[in-house]
Protein backbone atom coordinates (compact mmCIF):
# COMPACT_ATOMS: atom_id res chain seq x y z
CA UNK A 1 0.00 0.00 0.00
CA UNK A 2 2.87 2.35 0.83
CA UNK A 3 4.45 1.67 -2.55
CA UNK A 4 1.19 2.41 -4.40
CA UNK A 5 0.74 5.66 -2.46
CA UNK A 6 4.27 6.75 -3.33
CA UNK A 7 3.64 6.13 -7.03
CA UNK A 8 0.38 8.11 -6.91
CA UNK A 9 2.05 11.04 -5.19
CA UNK A 10 4.82 11.11 -7.77
CA UNK A 11 2.36 10.97 -10.66
CA UNK A 12 0.44 13.92 -9.19
CA UNK A 13 3.70 15.83 -8.80
CA UNK A 14 4.75 15.10 -12.38
CA UNK A 15 1.45 16.39 -13.75
CA UNK A 16 1.75 19.61 -11.76
CA UNK A 17 5.25 20.58 -12.88
CA UNK A 18 7.30 20.48 -16.03
CA UNK A 19 10.08 18.18 -14.89
CA UNK A 20 12.56 19.54 -17.42
CA UNK A 21 13.21 22.48 -15.10
CA UNK A 22 14.32 20.34 -12.12
CA UNK A 23 18.09 19.87 -12.15
CA UNK A 24 19.05 19.71 -8.50
CA UNK A 25 20.96 16.43 -8.70
CA UNK A 26 23.87 15.04 -10.64
CA UNK A 27 22.16 12.10 -12.43
CA UNK A 28 21.85 12.22 -16.20
CA UNK A 29 18.97 10.77 -18.24
CA UNK A 30 19.41 10.08 -21.96
CA UNK A 31 16.75 8.71 -24.31
CA UNK A 32 17.30 7.32 -27.80
CA UNK A 33 15.85 4.72 -30.12
CA UNK A 34 17.18 1.16 -29.79
CA UNK A 35 20.14 0.66 -32.17
CA UNK A 36 20.45 4.43 -32.69
CA UNK A 37 23.24 6.80 -31.65
CA UNK A 38 21.11 9.96 -31.75
CA UNK A 39 19.61 11.11 -28.45
CA UNK A 40 16.05 12.46 -28.33
CA UNK A 41 15.51 15.88 -26.75
CA UNK A 42 11.90 16.83 -27.59
CA UNK A 43 10.03 14.25 -29.66
CA UNK A 44 9.55 10.51 -30.13
CA UNK A 45 7.99 8.57 -33.00
CA UNK A 46 5.02 6.33 -32.30
CA UNK A 47 5.71 2.60 -32.47
CA UNK A 48 9.50 2.85 -31.95
CA UNK A 49 11.16 1.23 -28.94
CA UNK A 50 13.15 3.57 -26.72
CA UNK A 51 16.36 2.97 -24.84
CA UNK A 52 16.61 4.95 -21.59
CA UNK A 53 19.95 5.24 -19.83
CA UNK A 54 20.59 6.73 -16.40
CA UNK A 55 24.11 7.60 -15.28
CA UNK A 56 25.99 9.56 -12.61
CA UNK A 57 23.97 7.98 -9.81
CA UNK A 58 25.37 9.04 -6.45
CA UNK A 59 22.63 7.73 -4.14
CA UNK A 60 19.80 5.22 -4.10
CA UNK A 61 16.85 6.38 -6.25
CA UNK A 62 13.98 5.13 -8.41
CA UNK A 63 13.43 5.44 -12.16
CA UNK A 64 9.93 6.32 -13.40
CA UNK A 65 8.74 6.07 -17.02
CA UNK A 66 5.25 7.53 -17.31
CA UNK A 67 3.06 7.77 -20.43
CA UNK A 68 0.07 10.09 -20.93
CA UNK A 69 -2.48 10.53 -23.69
CA UNK A 70 -3.37 13.82 -25.42
CA UNK A 71 -5.64 14.79 -22.50
CA UNK A 72 -2.86 14.28 -19.91
CA UNK A 73 -4.55 11.12 -18.65
CA UNK A 74 -2.20 8.42 -17.34
CA UNK A 75 -1.75 5.41 -19.64
CA UNK A 76 0.89 3.52 -17.68
CA UNK A 77 3.73 3.97 -15.22
CA UNK A 78 6.82 1.76 -14.97
CA UNK A 79 8.94 2.00 -11.82
CA UNK A 80 12.42 0.58 -11.28
CA UNK A 81 13.28 0.90 -7.62
CA UNK A 82 16.53 1.05 -5.63
CA UNK A 83 18.87 2.13 -8.40
CA UNK A 84 22.33 2.79 -6.98
CA UNK A 85 24.41 2.65 -10.17
CA UNK A 86 24.06 3.31 -13.90
CA UNK A 87 21.14 1.50 -15.54
CA UNK A 88 19.66 0.87 -18.97
CA UNK A 89 15.97 0.28 -19.71
CA UNK A 90 14.10 -0.47 -22.94
CA UNK A 91 10.58 0.91 -23.29
CA UNK A 92 7.97 0.63 -26.03
CA UNK A 93 5.40 3.44 -25.58
CA UNK A 94 1.82 2.09 -25.46
CA UNK A 95 -0.64 2.96 -28.21
CA UNK A 96 -2.10 6.49 -28.05
CA UNK A 97 0.85 7.80 -26.03
CA UNK A 98 1.22 11.54 -26.61
CA UNK A 99 3.70 12.43 -23.85
CA UNK A 100 6.39 10.54 -21.95
CA UNK A 101 7.98 11.75 -18.73
CA UNK A 102 11.15 10.00 -17.61
CA UNK A 103 12.51 10.99 -14.22
CA UNK A 104 14.35 9.78 -11.17
CA UNK A 105 13.35 10.20 -7.56
CA UNK A 106 15.56 10.22 -4.50
CA UNK A 107 13.17 8.07 -2.39
CA UNK A 108 13.17 10.56 0.47
CA UNK A 109 9.53 11.66 0.04
CA UNK A 110 10.48 15.30 0.40
CA UNK A 111 8.03 18.04 -0.49
CA UNK A 112 10.61 19.27 -3.02
CA UNK A 113 12.50 16.07 -3.82
CA UNK A 114 15.74 15.79 -5.71
CA UNK A 115 14.60 15.02 -9.22
CA UNK A 116 15.86 15.12 -12.79
CA UNK A 117 13.53 14.51 -15.71
CA UNK A 118 12.99 14.58 -19.45
CA UNK A 119 9.67 15.21 -21.24
CA UNK A 120 9.14 13.94 -24.78
CA UNK A 121 6.14 14.55 -27.06
CA UNK A 122 4.90 12.46 -29.96
CA UNK A 123 6.23 13.94 -33.18
CA UNK A 124 3.88 15.14 -35.92
CA UNK A 125 4.77 13.81 -39.34
CA UNK A 126 4.66 16.40 -42.08
CA UNK A 127 3.62 16.18 -45.71
CA UNK A 128 4.45 18.62 -48.47
CA UNK A 129 1.28 20.36 -49.71
CA UNK A 130 0.31 20.77 -53.33
CA UNK A 131 1.78 23.90 -54.91
CA UNK A 132 5.14 25.61 -55.36
CA UNK A 133 5.18 27.96 -52.38
CA UNK A 134 5.16 31.07 -54.58
CA UNK A 135 2.72 33.97 -54.79
CA UNK A 136 1.46 32.58 -58.09
CA UNK A 137 1.21 29.00 -56.81
CA UNK A 138 1.06 28.96 -53.00
CA UNK A 139 1.14 25.71 -51.06
CA UNK A 140 -2.42 24.52 -50.41
CA UNK A 141 -2.68 23.33 -46.79
CA UNK A 142 -5.48 20.83 -46.10
CA UNK A 143 -4.35 18.72 -43.09
CA UNK A 144 -2.40 18.68 -39.84
CA UNK A 145 0.55 17.05 -41.58
CA UNK A 146 0.58 19.73 -44.27
CA UNK A 147 0.29 22.49 -41.67
CA UNK A 148 3.36 21.02 -39.95
CA UNK A 149 5.23 21.42 -43.24
CA UNK A 150 5.36 25.20 -42.71
CA UNK A 151 8.35 24.68 -40.40
CA UNK A 152 10.26 23.15 -43.35
CA UNK A 153 9.78 26.19 -45.63
CA UNK A 154 8.94 29.07 -43.25
CA UNK A 155 9.45 31.75 -45.90
CA UNK A 156 7.10 30.30 -48.54
CA UNK A 157 3.54 31.33 -49.48
CA UNK A 158 0.61 29.25 -48.21
CA UNK A 159 -3.18 29.21 -48.26
CA UNK A 160 -5.40 27.33 -45.82
CA UNK A 161 -7.88 25.47 -47.99
CA UNK A 162 -10.16 24.24 -45.18
CA UNK A 163 -10.59 24.15 -41.41
CA UNK A 164 -7.98 22.16 -39.46
CA UNK A 165 -8.47 20.67 -35.99
CA UNK A 166 -5.33 20.20 -33.88
CA UNK A 167 -7.03 18.77 -30.79
CA UNK A 168 -5.54 15.30 -31.35
CA UNK A 169 -1.91 16.49 -31.33
CA UNK A 170 0.40 18.40 -29.01
CA UNK A 171 1.47 21.47 -31.00
CA UNK A 172 5.04 22.75 -30.82
CA UNK A 173 5.13 26.27 -32.33
CA UNK A 174 7.85 27.25 -34.79
CA UNK A 175 9.28 30.30 -36.55
CA UNK A 176 7.44 31.63 -39.62
CA UNK A 177 8.39 34.44 -42.01
CA UNK A 178 6.31 33.72 -45.09
CA UNK A 179 2.78 34.41 -46.28
CA UNK A 180 -0.30 32.67 -44.95
CA UNK A 181 -3.80 33.44 -46.19
CA UNK A 182 -6.36 31.55 -44.15
CA UNK A 183 -9.18 32.29 -46.60
CA UNK A 184 -11.35 32.86 -43.49
CA UNK A 185 -10.86 29.24 -42.39
CA UNK A 186 -10.03 28.16 -38.82
CA UNK A 187 -7.25 26.31 -37.00
CA UNK A 188 -8.81 25.03 -33.77
CA UNK A 189 -7.96 22.89 -30.75
CA UNK A 190 -4.37 24.09 -30.32
CA UNK A 191 -2.70 22.62 -27.22
CA UNK A 192 0.87 23.84 -26.99
CA UNK A 193 3.62 21.56 -25.67
CA UNK A 194 4.88 22.37 -22.18
CA UNK A 195 8.47 22.81 -23.38
CA UNK A 196 7.66 25.74 -25.72
CA UNK A 197 9.30 29.06 -24.74
CA UNK A 198 6.97 31.02 -27.08
CA UNK A 199 3.36 29.90 -27.36
CA UNK A 200 0.83 30.34 -30.16
CA UNK A 201 0.17 28.97 -33.62
CA UNK A 202 3.74 30.17 -34.31
CA UNK A 203 6.55 30.78 -31.86
CA UNK A 204 7.65 33.92 -33.74
CA UNK A 205 6.38 35.66 -36.87
CA UNK A 206 8.89 37.87 -38.66
CA UNK A 207 9.07 39.66 -41.99
CA UNK A 208 11.51 38.70 -44.68
CA UNK A 209 14.03 41.41 -45.57
CA UNK A 210 16.21 42.45 -48.47
CA UNK A 211 19.61 43.99 -47.80
CA UNK A 212 20.18 47.33 -49.46
CA UNK A 213 23.58 48.63 -48.50
CA UNK A 214 23.61 49.50 -44.81
CA UNK A 215 20.00 48.57 -44.08
CA UNK A 216 17.64 45.60 -44.31
CA UNK A 217 14.43 46.57 -46.11
CA UNK A 218 11.26 44.75 -44.99
CA UNK A 219 9.39 42.84 -47.69
CA UNK A 220 5.79 41.61 -47.51
CA UNK A 221 5.29 38.74 -45.08
CA UNK A 222 1.75 38.47 -43.74
CA UNK A 223 -0.80 36.34 -41.93
CA UNK A 224 -4.37 37.25 -42.86
CA UNK A 225 -7.96 36.01 -42.96
CA UNK A 226 -7.35 33.38 -40.29
CA UNK A 227 -9.29 32.23 -37.20
CA UNK A 228 -7.38 30.54 -34.36
CA UNK A 229 -8.46 28.73 -31.18
CA UNK A 230 -5.97 28.18 -28.34
CA UNK A 231 -7.07 25.59 -25.78
CA UNK A 232 -3.83 25.44 -23.79
CA UNK A 233 -0.71 27.64 -24.02
CA UNK A 234 1.53 25.13 -22.23
CA UNK A 235 3.21 25.62 -18.88
CA UNK A 236 6.55 27.18 -19.85
CA UNK A 237 5.82 29.94 -22.38
CA UNK A 238 7.08 33.40 -21.44
CA UNK A 239 5.56 35.03 -24.55
CA UNK A 240 2.08 33.76 -25.45
CA UNK A 241 -0.36 34.82 -28.17
CA UNK A 242 -2.98 33.38 -30.47
CA UNK A 243 -1.16 33.96 -33.75
CA UNK A 244 2.39 34.05 -32.35
CA UNK A 245 4.14 34.35 -29.02
CA UNK A 246 6.46 36.97 -30.47
CA UNK A 247 6.31 39.25 -33.50
CA UNK A 248 9.45 40.45 -35.28
CA UNK A 249 11.22 43.77 -35.79
CA UNK A 250 10.70 44.21 -39.53
CA UNK A 251 7.02 45.06 -39.81
CA UNK A 252 5.24 41.77 -40.51
CA UNK A 253 1.53 42.29 -41.17
CA UNK A 254 -1.32 40.54 -39.35
CA UNK A 255 -4.72 41.38 -40.81
CA UNK A 256 -8.31 40.22 -40.41
CA UNK A 257 -7.50 37.47 -37.90
CA UNK A 258 -9.53 36.38 -34.88
CA UNK A 259 -8.53 34.45 -31.77
CA UNK A 260 -10.55 32.68 -29.09
CA UNK A 261 -9.78 30.35 -26.20
CA UNK A 262 -7.34 30.69 -23.31
CA UNK A 263 -3.88 32.24 -23.54
CA UNK A 264 -1.40 32.21 -20.67
CA UNK A 265 2.21 33.35 -20.22
CA UNK A 266 4.39 32.44 -17.25
CA UNK A 267 7.76 33.69 -16.09
CA UNK A 268 9.48 31.82 -13.27
CA UNK A 269 12.54 34.08 -13.21
CA UNK A 270 12.89 37.45 -11.52
CA UNK A 271 13.35 40.29 -14.00
CA UNK A 272 11.90 38.30 -16.92
CA UNK A 273 8.58 39.63 -18.12
CA UNK A 274 5.63 37.35 -18.88
CA UNK A 275 3.73 38.77 -21.89
CA UNK A 276 0.33 37.49 -23.05
CA UNK A 277 -1.94 38.87 -25.78
CA UNK A 278 -4.82 37.79 -27.96
CA UNK A 279 -2.81 38.15 -31.17
CA UNK A 280 0.75 38.19 -29.79
CA UNK A 281 2.55 38.23 -26.47
CA UNK A 282 5.11 40.85 -27.49
CA UNK A 283 5.00 43.00 -30.61
CA UNK A 284 7.79 45.34 -31.72
CA UNK A 285 7.37 47.12 -35.08
CA UNK A 286 4.30 45.27 -36.29
CA UNK A 287 1.12 46.30 -38.08
CA UNK A 288 -1.98 44.57 -36.70
CA UNK A 289 -5.12 45.53 -38.59
CA UNK A 290 -8.78 44.52 -38.31
CA UNK A 291 -8.14 41.73 -35.79
CA UNK A 292 -10.21 40.59 -32.83
CA UNK A 293 -9.86 38.47 -29.72
CA UNK A 294 -12.44 36.98 -27.38
CA UNK A 295 -9.83 34.93 -25.53
CA UNK A 296 -9.28 34.94 -21.79
CA UNK A 297 -5.71 36.11 -21.33
CA UNK A 298 -3.40 35.83 -18.31
CA UNK A 299 0.23 36.50 -17.42
CA UNK A 300 1.95 35.35 -14.24
CA UNK A 301 5.42 36.43 -13.20
CA UNK A 302 7.70 36.98 -10.24
CA UNK A 303 7.91 40.77 -10.65
CA UNK A 304 6.91 41.48 -14.28
CA UNK A 305 3.68 40.46 -16.03
CA UNK A 306 1.68 42.21 -18.77
CA UNK A 307 -1.48 41.17 -20.62
CA UNK A 308 -3.49 42.79 -23.40
CA UNK A 309 -6.54 41.93 -25.45
CA UNK A 310 -4.54 42.24 -28.68
CA UNK A 311 -0.88 42.35 -27.54
CA UNK A 312 0.75 41.99 -24.14
CA UNK A 313 3.59 44.41 -24.84
CA UNK A 314 3.58 46.82 -27.79
CA UNK A 315 6.86 48.55 -28.49
CA UNK A 316 8.86 50.23 -31.22
CA UNK A 317 12.53 49.43 -31.34
CA UNK A 318 14.89 52.42 -31.11
CA UNK A 319 16.64 53.38 -34.36
CA UNK A 320 14.18 51.33 -36.47
CA UNK A 321 11.35 53.80 -36.93
CA UNK A 322 8.78 51.80 -38.88
CA UNK A 323 5.61 53.27 -37.34
CA UNK A 324 4.12 50.22 -35.65
CA UNK A 325 0.34 50.21 -35.38
CA UNK A 326 -2.72 48.46 -33.99
CA UNK A 327 -5.68 49.62 -36.03
CA UNK A 328 -9.39 48.75 -36.14
CA UNK A 329 -9.05 45.93 -33.61
CA UNK A 330 -11.39 44.77 -30.85
CA UNK A 331 -11.08 42.65 -27.73
CA UNK A 332 -13.41 41.11 -25.16
CA UNK A 333 -12.90 38.51 -22.48
CA UNK A 334 -11.02 38.57 -19.18
CA UNK A 335 -7.49 39.97 -18.92
CA UNK A 336 -5.30 39.02 -15.92
CA UNK A 337 -1.82 40.13 -14.80
CA UNK A 338 -0.38 38.91 -11.52
CA UNK A 339 3.01 38.76 -9.80
CA UNK A 340 4.02 36.63 -6.85
CA UNK A 341 6.55 39.09 -5.40
CA UNK A 342 5.22 42.54 -6.18
CA UNK A 343 7.34 45.52 -5.14
CA UNK A 344 7.45 49.20 -5.98
CA UNK A 345 8.77 49.73 -9.49
CA UNK A 346 7.69 46.34 -10.80
CA UNK A 347 5.77 46.13 -14.07
CA UNK A 348 2.30 44.58 -13.82
CA UNK A 349 -0.33 45.78 -16.29
CA UNK A 350 -3.58 44.66 -17.92
CA UNK A 351 -4.98 46.52 -20.93
CA UNK A 352 -8.04 46.01 -23.09
CA UNK A 353 -5.97 46.36 -26.26
CA UNK A 354 -2.36 46.52 -25.02
CA UNK A 355 -0.92 45.70 -21.62
CA UNK A 356 2.35 47.65 -21.74
CA UNK A 357 2.91 50.42 -24.32
CA UNK A 358 6.21 52.18 -24.88
CA UNK A 359 8.79 53.31 -27.42
CA UNK A 360 8.49 55.70 -30.35
CA UNK A 361 6.15 55.94 -33.34
CA UNK A 362 3.50 53.58 -31.93
CA UNK A 363 -0.11 54.03 -33.01
CA UNK A 364 -3.26 52.52 -31.52
CA UNK A 365 -6.27 53.78 -33.45
CA UNK A 366 -9.96 52.97 -33.95
CA UNK A 367 -9.99 50.10 -31.45
CA UNK A 368 -12.71 48.86 -29.09
CA UNK A 369 -12.29 47.19 -25.71
CA UNK A 370 -15.10 45.23 -24.03
CA UNK A 371 -12.84 43.46 -21.55
CA UNK A 372 -12.82 42.72 -17.83
CA UNK A 373 -9.46 43.72 -16.38
CA UNK A 374 -7.65 42.23 -13.39
CA UNK A 375 -4.22 43.48 -12.29
CA UNK A 376 -2.04 43.64 -9.20
CA UNK A 377 -0.94 47.14 -10.20
CA UNK A 378 -1.98 48.94 -13.43
CA UNK A 379 -5.06 48.51 -15.61
CA UNK A 380 -6.60 50.50 -18.45
CA UNK A 381 -9.37 49.99 -20.96
CA UNK A 382 -7.12 50.56 -23.98
CA UNK A 383 -3.61 50.50 -22.46
CA UNK A 384 -2.70 49.08 -19.07
CA UNK A 385 0.46 51.14 -18.62
CA UNK A 386 2.11 53.57 -21.04
CA UNK A 387 5.68 54.84 -20.98
CA UNK A 388 5.50 57.88 -23.23
CA UNK A 389 9.13 58.70 -23.96
CA UNK A 390 8.42 60.55 -27.19
CA UNK A 391 5.74 62.82 -28.59
CA UNK A 392 5.26 60.51 -31.58
CA UNK A 393 3.11 57.87 -29.86
CA UNK A 394 -0.60 58.12 -30.56
CA UNK A 395 -3.80 56.59 -29.14
CA UNK A 396 -6.81 57.94 -31.02
CA UNK A 397 -10.47 57.24 -31.76
CA UNK A 398 -10.72 54.26 -29.41
CA UNK A 399 -13.78 53.15 -27.46
CA UNK A 400 -13.37 51.85 -23.91
CA UNK A 401 -16.25 49.72 -22.57
CA UNK A 402 -14.01 47.73 -20.22
CA UNK A 403 -14.53 47.11 -16.53
CA UNK A 404 -11.70 47.09 -13.99
CA UNK A 405 -12.67 44.26 -11.64
CA UNK A 406 -9.58 44.31 -9.47
CA UNK A 407 -7.03 47.09 -9.45
C-alpha positions in Angstrom: 0.0 0.0 0.0 2.9 2.3 0.8 4.5 1.7 -2.6 1.2 2.4 -4.4 0.7 5.7 -2.5 4.3 6.8 -3.3 3.6 6.1 -7.0 0.4 8.1 -6.9 2.1 11.0 -5.2 4.8 11.1 -7.8 2.4 11.0 -10.7 0.4 13.9 -9.2 3.7 15.8 -8.8 4.7 15.1 -12.4 1.5 16.4 -13.8 1.8 19.6 -11.8 5.3 20.6 -12.9 7.3 20.5 -16.0 10.1 18.2 -14.9 12.6 19.5 -17.4 13.2 22.5 -15.1 14.3 20.3 -12.1 18.1 19.9 -12.1 19.1 19.7 -8.5 21.0 16.4 -8.7 23.9 15.0 -10.6 22.2 12.1 -12.4 21.8 12.2 -16.2 19.0 10.8 -18.2 19.4 10.1 -22.0 16.7 8.7 -24.3 17.3 7.3 -27.8 15.8 4.7 -30.1 17.2 1.2 -29.8 20.1 0.7 -32.2 20.5 4.4 -32.7 23.2 6.8 -31.7 21.1 10.0 -31.8 19.6 11.1 -28.5 16.1 12.5 -28.3 15.5 15.9 -26.8 11.9 16.8 -27.6 10.0 14.2 -29.7 9.6 10.5 -30.1 8.0 8.6 -33.0 5.0 6.3 -32.3 5.7 2.6 -32.5 9.5 2.9 -32.0 11.2 1.2 -28.9 13.1 3.6 -26.7 16.4 3.0 -24.8 16.6 4.9 -21.6 19.9 5.2 -19.8 20.6 6.7 -16.4 24.1 7.6 -15.3 26.0 9.6 -12.6 24.0 8.0 -9.8 25.4 9.0 -6.5 22.6 7.7 -4.1 19.8 5.2 -4.1 16.9 6.4 -6.2 14.0 5.1 -8.4 13.4 5.4 -12.2 9.9 6.3 -13.4 8.7 6.1 -17.0 5.3 7.5 -17.3 3.1 7.8 -20.4 0.1 10.1 -20.9 -2.5 10.5 -23.7 -3.4 13.8 -25.4 -5.6 14.8 -22.5 -2.9 14.3 -19.9 -4.5 11.1 -18.7 -2.2 8.4 -17.3 -1.7 5.4 -19.6 0.9 3.5 -17.7 3.7 4.0 -15.2 6.8 1.8 -15.0 8.9 2.0 -11.8 12.4 0.6 -11.3 13.3 0.9 -7.6 16.5 1.1 -5.6 18.9 2.1 -8.4 22.3 2.8 -7.0 24.4 2.6 -10.2 24.1 3.3 -13.9 21.1 1.5 -15.5 19.7 0.9 -19.0 16.0 0.3 -19.7 14.1 -0.5 -22.9 10.6 0.9 -23.3 8.0 0.6 -26.0 5.4 3.4 -25.6 1.8 2.1 -25.5 -0.6 3.0 -28.2 -2.1 6.5 -28.1 0.9 7.8 -26.0 1.2 11.5 -26.6 3.7 12.4 -23.9 6.4 10.5 -22.0 8.0 11.7 -18.7 11.1 10.0 -17.6 12.5 11.0 -14.2 14.3 9.8 -11.2 13.4 10.2 -7.6 15.6 10.2 -4.5 13.2 8.1 -2.4 13.2 10.6 0.5 9.5 11.7 0.0 10.5 15.3 0.4 8.0 18.0 -0.5 10.6 19.3 -3.0 12.5 16.1 -3.8 15.7 15.8 -5.7 14.6 15.0 -9.2 15.9 15.1 -12.8 13.5 14.5 -15.7 13.0 14.6 -19.4 9.7 15.2 -21.2 9.1 13.9 -24.8 6.1 14.6 -27.1 4.9 12.5 -30.0 6.2 13.9 -33.2 3.9 15.1 -35.9 4.8 13.8 -39.3 4.7 16.4 -42.1 3.6 16.2 -45.7 4.4 18.6 -48.5 1.3 20.4 -49.7 0.3 20.8 -53.3 1.8 23.9 -54.9 5.1 25.6 -55.4 5.2 28.0 -52.4 5.2 31.1 -54.6 2.7 34.0 -54.8 1.5 32.6 -58.1 1.2 29.0 -56.8 1.1 29.0 -53.0 1.1 25.7 -51.1 -2.4 24.5 -50.4 -2.7 23.3 -46.8 -5.5 20.8 -46.1 -4.4 18.7 -43.1 -2.4 18.7 -39.8 0.6 17.0 -41.6 0.6 19.7 -44.3 0.3 22.5 -41.7 3.4 21.0 -39.9 5.2 21.4 -43.2 5.4 25.2 -42.7 8.4 24.7 -40.4 10.3 23.2 -43.3 9.8 26.2 -45.6 8.9 29.1 -43.3 9.4 31.7 -45.9 7.1 30.3 -48.5 3.5 31.3 -49.5 0.6 29.3 -48.2 -3.2 29.2 -48.3 -5.4 27.3 -45.8 -7.9 25.5 -48.0 -10.2 24.2 -45.2 -10.6 24.1 -41.4 -8.0 22.2 -39.5 -8.5 20.7 -36.0 -5.3 20.2 -33.9 -7.0 18.8 -30.8 -5.5 15.3 -31.4 -1.9 16.5 -31.3 0.4 18.4 -29.0 1.5 21.5 -31.0 5.0 22.8 -30.8 5.1 26.3 -32.3 7.9 27.3 -34.8 9.3 30.3 -36.6 7.4 31.6 -39.6 8.4 34.4 -42.0 6.3 33.7 -45.1 2.8 34.4 -46.3 -0.3 32.7 -44.9 -3.8 33.4 -46.2 -6.4 31.6 -44.1 -9.2 32.3 -46.6 -11.4 32.9 -43.5 -10.9 29.2 -42.4 -10.0 28.2 -38.8 -7.3 26.3 -37.0 -8.8 25.0 -33.8 -8.0 22.9 -30.8 -4.4 24.1 -30.3 -2.7 22.6 -27.2 0.9 23.8 -27.0 3.6 21.6 -25.7 4.9 22.4 -22.2 8.5 22.8 -23.4 7.7 25.7 -25.7 9.3 29.1 -24.7 7.0 31.0 -27.1 3.4 29.9 -27.4 0.8 30.3 -30.2 0.2 29.0 -33.6 3.7 30.2 -34.3 6.6 30.8 -31.9 7.6 33.9 -33.7 6.4 35.7 -36.9 8.9 37.9 -38.7 9.1 39.7 -42.0 11.5 38.7 -44.7 14.0 41.4 -45.6 16.2 42.4 -48.5 19.6 44.0 -47.8 20.2 47.3 -49.5 23.6 48.6 -48.5 23.6 49.5 -44.8 20.0 48.6 -44.1 17.6 45.6 -44.3 14.4 46.6 -46.1 11.3 44.8 -45.0 9.4 42.8 -47.7 5.8 41.6 -47.5 5.3 38.7 -45.1 1.8 38.5 -43.7 -0.8 36.3 -41.9 -4.4 37.2 -42.9 -8.0 36.0 -43.0 -7.4 33.4 -40.3 -9.3 32.2 -37.2 -7.4 30.5 -34.4 -8.5 28.7 -31.2 -6.0 28.2 -28.3 -7.1 25.6 -25.8 -3.8 25.4 -23.8 -0.7 27.6 -24.0 1.5 25.1 -22.2 3.2 25.6 -18.9 6.6 27.2 -19.8 5.8 29.9 -22.4 7.1 33.4 -21.4 5.6 35.0 -24.5 2.1 33.8 -25.5 -0.4 34.8 -28.2 -3.0 33.4 -30.5 -1.2 34.0 -33.7 2.4 34.1 -32.3 4.1 34.3 -29.0 6.5 37.0 -30.5 6.3 39.2 -33.5 9.4 40.5 -35.3 11.2 43.8 -35.8 10.7 44.2 -39.5 7.0 45.1 -39.8 5.2 41.8 -40.5 1.5 42.3 -41.2 -1.3 40.5 -39.4 -4.7 41.4 -40.8 -8.3 40.2 -40.4 -7.5 37.5 -37.9 -9.5 36.4 -34.9 -8.5 34.5 -31.8 -10.5 32.7 -29.1 -9.8 30.4 -26.2 -7.3 30.7 -23.3 -3.9 32.2 -23.5 -1.4 32.2 -20.7 2.2 33.3 -20.2 4.4 32.4 -17.2 7.8 33.7 -16.1 9.5 31.8 -13.3 12.5 34.1 -13.2 12.9 37.4 -11.5 13.3 40.3 -14.0 11.9 38.3 -16.9 8.6 39.6 -18.1 5.6 37.4 -18.9 3.7 38.8 -21.9 0.3 37.5 -23.0 -1.9 38.9 -25.8 -4.8 37.8 -28.0 -2.8 38.2 -31.2 0.7 38.2 -29.8 2.6 38.2 -26.5 5.1 40.8 -27.5 5.0 43.0 -30.6 7.8 45.3 -31.7 7.4 47.1 -35.1 4.3 45.3 -36.3 1.1 46.3 -38.1 -2.0 44.6 -36.7 -5.1 45.5 -38.6 -8.8 44.5 -38.3 -8.1 41.7 -35.8 -10.2 40.6 -32.8 -9.9 38.5 -29.7 -12.4 37.0 -27.4 -9.8 34.9 -25.5 -9.3 34.9 -21.8 -5.7 36.1 -21.3 -3.4 35.8 -18.3 0.2 36.5 -17.4 1.9 35.4 -14.2 5.4 36.4 -13.2 7.7 37.0 -10.2 7.9 40.8 -10.7 6.9 41.5 -14.3 3.7 40.5 -16.0 1.7 42.2 -18.8 -1.5 41.2 -20.6 -3.5 42.8 -23.4 -6.5 41.9 -25.5 -4.5 42.2 -28.7 -0.9 42.4 -27.5 0.7 42.0 -24.1 3.6 44.4 -24.8 3.6 46.8 -27.8 6.9 48.6 -28.5 8.9 50.2 -31.2 12.5 49.4 -31.3 14.9 52.4 -31.1 16.6 53.4 -34.4 14.2 51.3 -36.5 11.3 53.8 -36.9 8.8 51.8 -38.9 5.6 53.3 -37.3 4.1 50.2 -35.7 0.3 50.2 -35.4 -2.7 48.5 -34.0 -5.7 49.6 -36.0 -9.4 48.7 -36.1 -9.1 45.9 -33.6 -11.4 44.8 -30.8 -11.1 42.6 -27.7 -13.4 41.1 -25.2 -12.9 38.5 -22.5 -11.0 38.6 -19.2 -7.5 40.0 -18.9 -5.3 39.0 -15.9 -1.8 40.1 -14.8 -0.4 38.9 -11.5 3.0 38.8 -9.8 4.0 36.6 -6.8 6.5 39.1 -5.4 5.2 42.5 -6.2 7.3 45.5 -5.1 7.4 49.2 -6.0 8.8 49.7 -9.5 7.7 46.3 -10.8 5.8 46.1 -14.1 2.3 44.6 -13.8 -0.3 45.8 -16.3 -3.6 44.7 -17.9 -5.0 46.5 -20.9 -8.0 46.0 -23.1 -6.0 46.4 -26.3 -2.4 46.5 -25.0 -0.9 45.7 -21.6 2.4 47.7 -21.7 2.9 50.4 -24.3 6.2 52.2 -24.9 8.8 53.3 -27.4 8.5 55.7 -30.4 6.2 55.9 -33.3 3.5 53.6 -31.9 -0.1 54.0 -33.0 -3.3 52.5 -31.5 -6.3 53.8 -33.5 -10.0 53.0 -34.0 -10.0 50.1 -31.4 -12.7 48.9 -29.1 -12.3 47.2 -25.7 -15.1 45.2 -24.0 -12.8 43.5 -21.5 -12.8 42.7 -17.8 -9.5 43.7 -16.4 -7.6 42.2 -13.4 -4.2 43.5 -12.3 -2.0 43.6 -9.2 -0.9 47.1 -10.2 -2.0 48.9 -13.4 -5.1 48.5 -15.6 -6.6 50.5 -18.4 -9.4 50.0 -21.0 -7.1 50.6 -24.0 -3.6 50.5 -22.5 -2.7 49.1 -19.1 0.5 51.1 -18.6 2.1 53.6 -21.0 5.7 54.8 -21.0 5.5 57.9 -23.2 9.1 58.7 -24.0 8.4 60.5 -27.2 5.7 62.8 -28.6 5.3 60.5 -31.6 3.1 57.9 -29.9 -0.6 58.1 -30.6 -3.8 56.6 -29.1 -6.8 57.9 -31.0 -10.5 57.2 -31.8 -10.7 54.3 -29.4 -13.8 53.2 -27.5 -13.4 51.8 -23.9 -16.2 49.7 -22.6 -14.0 47.7 -20.2 -14.5 47.1 -16.5 -11.7 47.1 -14.0 -12.7 44.3 -11.6 -9.6 44.3 -9.5 -7.0 47.1 -9.5 
